[in-house]
Amino acid sequence: MSADLHHLGTARLMKMPPATRTDPGAASLLTQRHDLDVIRHGLLTIGASGYVVAFNAPAERLLAGLDVALAVDLPAIRLVRSLCARTVQPRREVFRSLRQALDRRASAAFEVTRQDRTLHIELHRSDAGGWVATLEDVSARKASEARADAMARLDPLTSLPNRLLLRERLDEALARLQRTGEACALLLIDLDRFKPVNDTLGHPIGDALLAKVADRLRSTVRPTDTVARIGGDEFVILQTGIREAAHTQALARRLVDLIGRTYMVEGHLLTIGASVGVAFAPADGTSADKLLKNADLALYRAKLDGRGTYRFFEPEMDARMQARRRLELDMRQALARREFQLHYQPQLQLDEDRLIGCEALIRWKHPERGMISPLDFIPLAEEIGLIVPIGEWVVRQACRDAMTWPAGMSVAVNVSPAQFKSDRLVETIISALASSGLAARRLEVEITEGVLLEESEKTLQTLHRLRELGVRVSMDDFGTGYSSLSYLRSFPFDKIKIDRSFVKDLTGKPDGDAIIRAIAGLGKSLGMTTVAEGVETPEQMQRIRDEGCTDVQGYLISRPIPADDVLAFLKTYGSPT
Ligand SMILES: Nc1nc2c(ncn2[C@@H]2O[C@@H]3COP(=O)(O)O[C@H]4[C@@H](O)[C@H](n5cnc6c(=O)[nH]c(N)nc65)O[C@@H]4COP(=O)(O)O[C@H]3[C@H]2O)c(=O)[nH]1
């Protein structure tokens, strides 16, 4: 240390006896001490010869407790040594900056801590060749900065660590893992059915529910684990020091069970669920990003597998996700590249044995993969919102194609829940009818229960607007959902399409005709047409006729055929006028 101090240039000077020193202005500074006391900050002057010349009362107070008493004529070097024993920065660093300041005749600043108090000290060169030091107690500011720093790492609603703190803990755990060889697990938790609670009961109830979820999560982990909230209804648990994967599995199972138990929030009995994706370090990744990504892939799988469950990451998930991403990229270009086609499946009216319309069914002619079934791309299109432009194309194309058919033939299009949510549906249909010239009564919209499940008020309004236009509305896949019957009461459908699983049961199961008979009777009394889907055999057709259904559709009449073949098919079958 003393070697450093020689660089400060004060050691030689301080050896000089006080009597021989001449510090210009020292006397006047001493006389001004009373004036200096009014300054809030501590002030201390050091003469050119390296001795304390003057200081005010705040300086005395702030420096009380050092192992050297502040006094006029105190060698500055002793003061500096005593202060440097308590600097926040490493002592060498402080000396280096003091030395630099001295060499450049510039200022230097450093901080000293003592019993929870932090002093900020600045040294400035004075005109007289000495130094003026200012001392400020920055403890309160430091504490509030530390508080703000901690707050920036906490989620205000649940007081759980937020994404930032999770990230820091995860980085620490991963670094430790390399040293100790222990494993850790990341459990990504997504709440199922939280959004409807928030949307229907309001945000205060949603917030209270999230706080309860946080409490349950906290209660089920060890103190060494971290529970974090990283998004609206997304939580994460970082489980450290794992010896067996079975412990993580037990935790994942516990989470699904615990979150799925009923909550009482302000008089409301609420039930939500949890899907959990798990990734292990180091097996599934040794970086925070990789681990989060893989836990997310596992979570995606858990959701696909019906939610309310947990999944561990597996390498194939990554491959599957990449395939999905490729499909998504291709699908985004497919519209512009005109790769979609419509095939049409004719519908037969049983009474008069005549064709009355066709259902439009989309096909994707992929340049490399060939024809792709809608079952393989429509769900993804719905998920990423691409169903809106694709559905718009379907409606426009179907209307154009139907204009080439005999006037008695109508066209039915499938409309998915995402299209209903987009607000553009009615305008799209009006525009498609206007530009094609098709009469509204020749267009039929087929919806499934999925459409009615969400935002029912808004959905019903849209359905009524379509009805006012003259467009017909049919309920598809009837009988497969949870509450098909109740939906019949909420909207006066024109048509019920009986799911083909019931038609299959006609010949496969004893009493297989009971459901068809019941639905046909229901349709009759409600004044709705009933169409049996998936009719493949003459026997099924006869039974359906006997049970009172009005229309049929299925391979027996025709498979879906390309648009260009429809007219030829109508001719051979005997088309309506
Ligand atoms: N085994 C058997 N199957 C029969 C028979 N008759 C018809 N099918 C098939 O049953 C499906 C009927 O359509 P969906 O229930 O609306 O089910 C459709 C519909 O939900 C959806 N989809 C098709 N086109 C569109 C579209 O343009 N927009 C939307 N949103 N969804 C569409 O994809 C689903 C599957 O379409 P496809 O693969 O074309 O499958 C069609 C059709 O080819 C039969 O006798 N036996």
PDBQT file of the ligand as one rigid body, heavy atoms in Angstrom, charges set to zero:
ROOT
HETATM    1  N1  LIG A 601     -65.034 -41.773 -44.310  1.00  0.00    +0.000 N 
HETATM    2  C1  LIG A 601     -65.847 -41.002 -44.999  1.00  0.00    +0.000 A 
HETATM    3  N2  LIG A 601     -65.546 -39.661 -45.051  1.00  0.00    +0.000 NA
HETATM    4  C2  LIG A 601     -66.404 -38.870 -45.759  1.00  0.00    +0.000 A 
HETATM    5  C3  LIG A 601     -67.533 -39.374 -46.398  1.00  0.00    +0.000 A 
HETATM    6  N3  LIG A 601     -68.147 -38.342 -46.998  1.00  0.00    +0.000 NA
HETATM    7  C4  LIG A 601     -67.424 -37.222 -46.728  1.00  0.00    +0.000 A 
HETATM    8  N4  LIG A 601     -66.347 -37.539 -45.984  1.00  0.00    +0.000 N 
HETATM    9  C5  LIG A 601     -65.328 -36.638 -45.467  1.00  0.00    +0.000 C 
HETATM   10  O1  LIG A 601     -65.826 -36.045 -44.299  1.00  0.00    +0.000 OA
HETATM   11  C6  LIG A 601     -65.380 -34.704 -44.186  1.00  0.00    +0.000 C 
HETATM   12  C7  LIG A 601     -66.574 -33.843 -44.095  1.00  0.00    +0.000 C 
HETATM   13  O2  LIG A 601     -66.216 -32.570 -43.801  1.00  0.00    +0.000 OA
HETATM   14  P1  LIG A 601     -66.270 -31.942 -42.361  1.00  0.00    +0.000 P 
HETATM   15  O3  LIG A 601     -66.942 -32.828 -41.377  1.00  0.00    +0.000 OA
HETATM   16  O4  LIG A 601     -66.805 -30.565 -42.499  1.00  0.00    +0.000 OA
HETATM   17  O5  LIG A 601     -64.724 -31.898 -41.927  1.00  0.00    +0.000 OA
HETATM   18  C8  LIG A 601     -63.839 -31.099 -42.662  1.00  0.00    +0.000 C 
HETATM   19  C9  LIG A 601     -63.783 -29.696 -42.142  1.00  0.00    +0.000 C 
HETATM   20  O6  LIG A 601     -63.927 -29.673 -40.742  1.00  0.00    +0.000 OA
HETATM   21  C10 LIG A 601     -62.365 -29.298 -42.483  1.00  0.00    +0.000 C 
HETATM   22  N5  LIG A 601     -62.391 -28.480 -43.701  1.00  0.00    +0.000 N 
HETATM   23  C11 LIG A 601     -62.389 -28.861 -44.996  1.00  0.00    +0.000 A 
HETATM   24  N6  LIG A 601     -62.438 -27.789 -45.806  1.00  0.00    +0.000 NA
HETATM   25  C12 LIG A 601     -62.473 -26.703 -45.004  1.00  0.00    +0.000 A 
HETATM   26  C13 LIG A 601     -62.531 -25.288 -45.251  1.00  0.00    +0.000 A 
HETATM   27  O7  LIG A 601     -62.591 -24.792 -46.373  1.00  0.00    +0.000 OA
HETATM   28  N7  LIG A 601     -62.538 -24.468 -44.134  1.00  0.00    +0.000 N 
HETATM   29  C14 LIG A 601     -62.503 -24.959 -42.871  1.00  0.00    +0.000 A 
HETATM   30  N8  LIG A 601     -62.512 -24.111 -41.857  1.00  0.00    +0.000 N 
HETATM   31  N9  LIG A 601     -62.462 -26.274 -42.615  1.00  0.00    +0.000 NA
HETATM   32  C15 LIG A 601     -62.455 -27.149 -43.683  1.00  0.00    +0.000 A 
HETATM   33  O8  LIG A 601     -61.610 -30.444 -42.696  1.00  0.00    +0.000 OA
HETATM   34  C16 LIG A 601     -62.425 -31.563 -42.397  1.00  0.00    +0.000 C 
HETATM   35  C17 LIG A 601     -62.041 -32.747 -43.210  1.00  0.00    +0.000 C 
HETATM   36  O9  LIG A 601     -62.273 -32.547 -44.542  1.00  0.00    +0.000 OA
HETATM   37  P2  LIG A 601     -62.083 -33.723 -45.567  1.00  0.00    +0.000 P 
HETATM   38  O10 LIG A 601     -60.792 -34.398 -45.288  1.00  0.00    +0.000 OA
HETATM   39  O11 LIG A 601     -62.326 -33.169 -46.908  1.00  0.00    +0.000 OA
HETATM   40  O12 LIG A 601     -63.208 -34.713 -45.142  1.00  0.00    +0.000 OA
HETATM   41  C18 LIG A 601     -64.568 -34.443 -45.442  1.00  0.00    +0.000 C 
HETATM   42  C19 LIG A 601     -65.088 -35.490 -46.404  1.00  0.00    +0.000 C 
HETATM   43  O13 LIG A 601     -64.173 -35.834 -47.417  1.00  0.00    +0.000 OA
HETATM   44  C20 LIG A 601     -67.799 -40.775 -46.312  1.00  0.00    +0.000 A 
HETATM   45  O14 LIG A 601     -68.755 -41.308 -46.845  1.00  0.00    +0.000 OA
HETATM   46  N10 LIG A 601     -66.925 -41.525 -45.584  1.00  0.00    +0.000 N 
ENDROOT
TORSDOF 0
